[in-house]
Amino acid sequence: MAILTRPPALRARTVHVHGVPLDLGGGRRGVDMGPSAVRIAGIGERLAQMGCVVLDKGDLAAPIPETQVARDPQKKYIREIARVCTKLYQQVYQTLTEGALPIVLGGDHSLAAGSVGAAADFAAANGRQIGLLWIDAHGDMHTPATSGSGNVHGMPLAALLGSEPSELSKIGQRSPKVRADRTVLIGVRNLDDQEKERIREAKINVFTIKDIDRHGIAVVMKRALAIAGKDTSGIYVSFDLDVCDPTIAPGVGTPVKGGLDYREAHMVMEMVADSGRLAGLDLVEINPILDSQNQTAILGTELALSALGMRII
């Protein structure tokens, strides 16, 4: 009989949970309820059972679309999104200063401009750089000039690697925040032609869902961790639940068929834990309106446990 245990190294780890009910970056409402759903799934209690010291920082204040004006159709609600991301940047930076691990609950993926940006600047202040695993069905590499929708949740990786949208790229101490050769896209399967070209031009490392099918998730993750971990102080994991197949994660902002299955998703996080390099974690785009019995938030919670080192034996 298998017994769940925790590695001794994790027993004293301090984790700060940051909720970001940001629902301005996408075209479908509901992801602002994601942080509550993950808390209801028991993320704090279950991390504590693993031996982590958990401090829930609560939710950042985030406006809702009904009270705002989209303004620029090429980057809707960008000012409001940038203000929330700036607040998140400050919180995550403080978390890292205190020696804790940030876990950020979304909310749409535009929040990563703040969370990943803070981790990158914190590393730079100590003369280092971070690696980045961007685990997502989408590339999130659009700029206002290339986006057909103007939805900012399709732009945060572009802001971290480049200069646009400038409202996000300028958050914090420097730009760009992350090096393309230390950034790995994993699980992508829904890119338009302009985004494909931008990814090629940026020279980001990419493992599509086809690569995972062909080589297996263990091989892909071994390569991804080697790339993101080379000469870096740690690896930030920004995990969009839509990378998972809708059969196991129906409650996401932009579902796409043909994603990671249950064991593949856990293997991703287990190998992150085994690397010992985790610098921070985003769990984003959880949409309880589209979910069934909180299934997706429960999965997100389980994945966080795997990333922190939950083991079977």
Disulfide bonds with the S-S distance in Angstrom:
none
